[in-house]
Amino acid sequence: MSLPNGPKNPAIWQMFYWITKPFSFMRSCAHDYGDCFTVMLGEEFAPVVFFSHPQALQAILTSDDSKMFDAPGELNGLFEPFLGTQSVIGLSGDRHRRMRHLMMPPFHGERMRSYGQLIGSITEDVIREWTVGKSFSVREAMQAISMRAILGAVFGLAEGPRYQQLEKLLGTMLNEMSNPLSVSLLYFPILRQDLGPLSPWGNFIRKRQQVDQIIYDEISERRTQPDGSRDDILTLLMSARDEAGEPMTDMELRDELMTLLVAGHETTATALTWALYWIHKFPSVRQQLLQELEGMDVPLDPNVLLRLPYLNAVCCETLRIYPVGMLTFPRVVRSSVELMGHSLAPGTIVMGSIYLAHRREDIYPDPEQFKPERFLERQFTPFEYLPFGGGSRRCIGMAFAQFEMKVVLSRILSQVELGLADARLVQPVRRGLTSGASPVQLIVKNYHPTQLSRRDCHDSLLKS
């Protein structure tokens, strides 16, 4: 049995290229070796086979926990410094299934949609901070919205010292761990040296300890002072019971809350940043969205919002062209398997390249072009379009993230007229363990007085 071909460069060079320029690395590998190739990644430079063909992705993602492939949580150790050892991302087998079962209910149906009003109100609060005639950082604004939304949905916190501390600490910690040097600390545990509070790892450890203390204080307070009227995710998780009637431990709660906070904040902020860039780069896209929203009551009913075809198409195309998660979670071959003409031996690690799958010319003509109409003209299979991964490791918060994108975009477009502050081309960049966008600046042209109160418009004009 032999692995597919791949780069012949030294393993350390491949890791450096992967950490600093993941997109060009994957493109060059696909150009040279096709639909599947082997790269050397990770602390021990283990061979990992990348696949991007839908047929291969279907075989991999529909065979979790079968005789062919397994999806062991221990292969996701990169996330452990942030999320802990009890996160659903790092669990395997029955423990993984138990935790997914406990965590799924808050992210579906009316319970999930009940957060729409919260997200809309937070979006309007951030809009009111903008000044007519002034530009602002789109990422910072979207981070503020997504952080406040996830804190509100997960903890039910909207104000107070604990909320303010958590918002500041989490935001700072994630920003500081987003550059290539910090990513290297995640890929190479040997570099994780606590050399004091001024060292990168020492600074991270101390901020994480402060975040942990806040979370454990909140859990303790909820246990000693239960409030049956609350419907935030923490309350729901604390009341959840597994098949044996057992609740989640404090450590499990902490790790799952961190999973939701880290994954739910950073990824949505990136997606919204890209969406606003594309919407304002192409006036026809913005105009078509405004036509779809025209005449509708604001705030939009969640059920109406979810059925708007062009808004959905814009969100889908945003997540296609530069998916926030570049890869599926890794799988390991359990028994010898033939895939795309290659015989893979047991123990071989395989991953799906979401980025490359979304750039296949045979599925997405002109893949570098932003074309929302793709998603109006045809339906793609879960193995052609998979921005949230697939199989047993598909993102639990997928529905919540898609809903949040639609609420935020509809509120912004309905209430304020924006434009790109400059003509710079925005490029994808690595941001921690996911992808991001280079800086985007938008300028506030005008508020729509029919949507915001006269006082709000007046206050904004006074600020300018």
N, C-alpha and C positions, 0 to 999 in steps of 0.2 A: 504494500500500500504506500502511496506517495502523496504528499501534500501538493496543492496547486502551486504554481510558480508565484514568486513575489520579488520584492526589491532585494538586490544582492548587497546593498550597503551594510556596513556594520550595524548591529542591533542598537547600539547607543545612538547612532545617527538617526535611525528610524524613529526611536523614541523622541529624540529632540525635534524632528520634523513633525511628528504627530502632536506633540504638545504645543508647538509654536504656530504651525500652519496646517491644521488638520484637513481643511477643505482642499487645498492644492495637493496635499499628500494623497488623499483618496482619489482625486481626479487623475493624478499622474499614474497611480497604480492601476486604475480602471482603464486608462488609455493604453498602458503597456501590457496588461495581463488579462483584461476582459472582465467578465461577470464575477469571477471569483479569484482571489489571490491570497497569499499568506504573508503576514507581516509579523515582526517580532516586537511584542509589546509587554509592558508590565515590569514589575520589580525584577523578575528572573528572566526577562526577555523570552517568554514562552511564545511559541508559534500560535497565531490566531488566524483562522481562515475567515475572510470577509466575503459575504455573498450579497448580491443586489438584484438577482433575477427573481421575479415573483414566484416562479415554480419552486425555487430553492427556499425562499422565505416561507412559502406555504408549508413545505415539508418540515422546516425547522420549528415554526411557531405553532403548528397544530399537533406537534408530537411531544409536548411537554409532559414529563413524568411518564413517558411511554418506554417501550423497550429500545427505541431509537435514540431519543434525546432526553436530557434532563436539564432543568434550569436551577442549579444549585445556588443558593443565596451567598455562599462563601465566595463565589466568583465576583461578587459586587462589593468587595472589601474597600474599594476606593471611597465609598460613601460613609463608612463606619465612623471616621473622625467627626463628621457632622451629626450623623443620625443615631449612632450607638449600635449596640449588638442585638437589640430586640426589634429593630425596624423591620417592617414587612419586606423591605428591599433585600435585607440580608438573611432572611429566614428561608428554610427549605422544607419540602415535603408537607407533612401534616401540620406542622407549626405555621408554615406559610399559608396553607389553606385556611386554618383557623383564624389567622389574623386578617386575611382578606375578607372572610365572612363577617367578622366583627366590624370592619371598617367600611364596608360597602353601603349600608343603609343611608348615612347622611348625604351621600352624593347622588341620590336618585329621586326622581319624581318631585312631588310638591315640596318635600322637605328641602331639597336642593334649590328649587326655584324660589322658596321663601326668602332666600338671601338676596334676591334681585333688588328689593327696596334698599337694603343696606348698601349694596355695591353702587346703586344709582346715587344715593345720598352722598357717599364718599366721593364719587366722581364730581358731583356738583360742588362740593367743598373745595376740591383741588382746582376746578375751573375758576372759581372765584378768586383764587390766588394769582391768576394770570392778569397781566396788564395790557390794555390795548396799545399797540405800537411797539411792544417789547417782545423780544424772543425769549424762549425758555428751552431747557434741556428736556427733550421728550422722555428719555430714559428715566431721569430723576422724577418727573411727574408721574410716569406710569409705575415706577417703583413705589411711590407714595400711595397711589391708589391700590395697587395689588397688596402691599404690606398691610395697609389699614383694613382692606377687605378680608384678608386671610386672618388677621388678628380678631376682627369682629366675628367672622364666621366660626373660627375654631374656638376662641375663648369667650366670645360674647363681650369683648372689651372694646370700649369706644373712647374712654378717657381715664384719667387717673395716673398716678406715678408709675404703677406697674406696667400699664400699657405704654407709657412714654419711654420707660427704660427698655422694654422689650423691643419696641420699634427701632430705637436708636442702636441698641447693641446688635440686633440681628442684621440690620442694614449695613452697619460698619463691618461686621464680621464677614458677611458675604462679599462685600466689595473688596475687602483686603485679601480674600482668598480667590479672587477671580483672575489674577495676572499669571503669566506663565511660570514665574518663580514659585508662586504659591502652589500651582498645580503640580509642579515637580515634587513638592513635599507629599502630595497625596499618592503619586505614582511610586515614589521611592521612600519607604518608611525609614530607611537608614538616615535620611536627611531631617527627620523629625526630632530635632534636638532642642530641648528647652534651655536656652542660654540666657534666660531672664526675660522680663516684660518687653524689652526692646527688640528681641529676636523675633523673626516671623512666627515660628512655631510657639514660642513662649507667649507671645501676644495673643495668638489664636486660642491657646489653652485657657488663658485667663478670661477671655471674653466668653468662651464656651461655659466656663464654670459659673460666670455671672448669669448667663442665660438659663442654665440648669437650675440655679437657685430660684430664679423667678418662677420657672415652670413648676418646680416642686412645691413652692410656697402656694401657688394657685391650686394645685391638686390637693394639698393638705387642707386648704381653706374650704374647698368644695366638699371634701369628705366630712369635715366637721360641721359644715353649715350647708347641708343640701337644700337646693331650691328647685322644686318640681316645676316651676313656671318657665325655667330656662330651656331653650332649644338649641343652644350652640353645640358644636361638634364634641367639645370636651365633655359636656354633660351627657350627650348620647353615648359616647364611648365608655364613660364611667358606669353607665347603667346597663351596657351591653353584657350579655352572658354567652359563653360558648355552649357547645352541645352537652358538656358535663355540668353546666350551670355555674362555671367559674368566671369571675370578672377579670379584667385586665389588672396587672400589678402596677404599682407606681412607675417602675422602670419601663414597662411596656408602654404605659401612657406617655411618659416623657419622650421615648424614642419615636412613637407614632406621631406625636404632636410636632416634634422637630421635623419629621418626614413631610408632614403637611405644610409646615411653615416654610421650610427651605424650598421644597419642590413647587409649592403653590404660589410662592411669591416671585421667585426669580424667573421662572419659565414664563409665567403670564405677562410679566413686565416686558420681557424680551419680545414676545409675540405682539403685544400691543404697540410697542415701539416700531416694529417693522410694519404693522398694519397702517399706522398713521403716516409713516413715510411713504408707502406705496399709494395710499389714498390721495395724498397731496402732491405726489410726483406726477400722477396722471389725473388731470382735471376731469376727464370723462368718467373715471371710476367714482370720484367724489360726487359728480353730478348725478350719476345713476343711483348712487346710494341716497342722496337727498330726495330724489324723485320717489324712491321706494318708501322713505320715511315721511314724505309730505302729507300733511293732513291727518296724521295719526296723533292720538293723544299721547302726551308725555307726562309721566313715564309710561312706556309701552307695556301692555300686558305681557307677562312672560311667555304665555302660550302663543301670542301673536309674534313676538320677537323671534322665537325659535323657528317660526315658519317663513320668515322673510328670505326669499331665495337668493337675492343678490348679496345681501349682507352675509349670508352663510357662505356664498361662493368666495367673497373677499377674504373671509376668515380662513377658509380652507386653502386658498391659493397662498395666503401669507404663510401658513404652516407647511405648505409644500415646498416653496421655493428655497427657504432657509429653515428647515426644521430645527426646533430648539434642541431636541434630543437627536444627536447625530447618528447614534447606533441603537440597535435593540440591546437588551440585556444579554449577556453571553449565555450560550447553551454548551453542553458537553455531550459528545457522542458516547452512548452507552454500549452499543454493539455495532459491529461493522456495518457501514451504510454506504450505498452508492448515491452520490449527489452531483448533478451537473457533470457527469463523466468522470468523477473522481471518487476513489474508494477511500473513505475516512475511517481510521482505526479508532477503537474505543479510547476515550480520554482526550480526543481532539477537541479543542475549544473553537466554537464557531460563533460568528456574530453577523447580524444583518446590518448593512449600511443603509440607514433610512435616507441619508443625504443622497447617495448614489441611486437608490431606487426611485427617488423623486425626480431624478434627472435623466431618466431613460428616454431617449428620443422616440423609441417605438411606442411609448405610452403617453409621453408628454412632448409633442412637437414643439420646437423652440423652447426648451426647458428653462433657458436663462431669462425668458420674458415673463413678466407678471401678467397673467391672463385669467382673471376670475371666471370668464365664460367657460373655461374647461369644465367647471363643476356644474354648469347648467346644461352642457351638451351631452355629458355621459356620467355614469356612475362608475367609480373605481372600486376594485376589490380591496379587501383589507390587507392584501399582500402587494398591491401597487401603491396604495396610499396608507401610510401608517405613522403619522406624526407622534402618536402616543405609544408606539411599540405594538406588541401583539401577544397573543397567547396568555398564559397564566401570569405573565409579568406586565401586561398592559397597564398603563397608568390608571390608578383608582380614581383620580380626580379629573379624568378626561371631560366628563359632562359638565362639571363645575367650571373648568377652564374655558370651554367653548361658550358656555353661558355668560361668564364674566366678560369675555371679549365682546360679545354682542351688546351687553348692557352698557359697557363703558363707551364703545364706539358710537352707539346710537345716541347716548346722552351728549357726547362731545359734538357730534355732527349737528345735532338738533339745536344746540345752544350757543355755539361759537364758530366763527369763520376763521380758519387758520390758513397759513401758507408756509411753504418752505422758506427758511431764512436765508439760505444760499443754495447754490447749484451743485454743491459737492456730492459726488457719488458715494453712497453709503455702502460699506462692505461688511461681509460677515467676519466676525472675529471669535476666537475662543474666549469664553467667559466661564472660568472655573471648569467644571466637568461637562458643561453644555456649550451651546453656541450663543453668540450675541450679535449686536450690530455696532459698528463704529458710530461716533457721536452724531445725533440728529438734533437739529434746532428748528423749531417752528416759531412763527411770529403770529401774534394775535392781531387780526385785522379788524374784527368787530364782534360784538355780541348780538344775538338775535333777541330783540326786546320782547318778542311774543312768547319766548320761552323762559327767560330770566326776568325777575321782577325789575321794575323801574329803579328801585333802590340799588339793586345789585349792579345794574348797568351804570348808574350814576356814580357809584362808589368806584367802579373800575375806571371810568373816565377821569375821575378826580385823581386817581393814583398816577395816571399817565401825565 
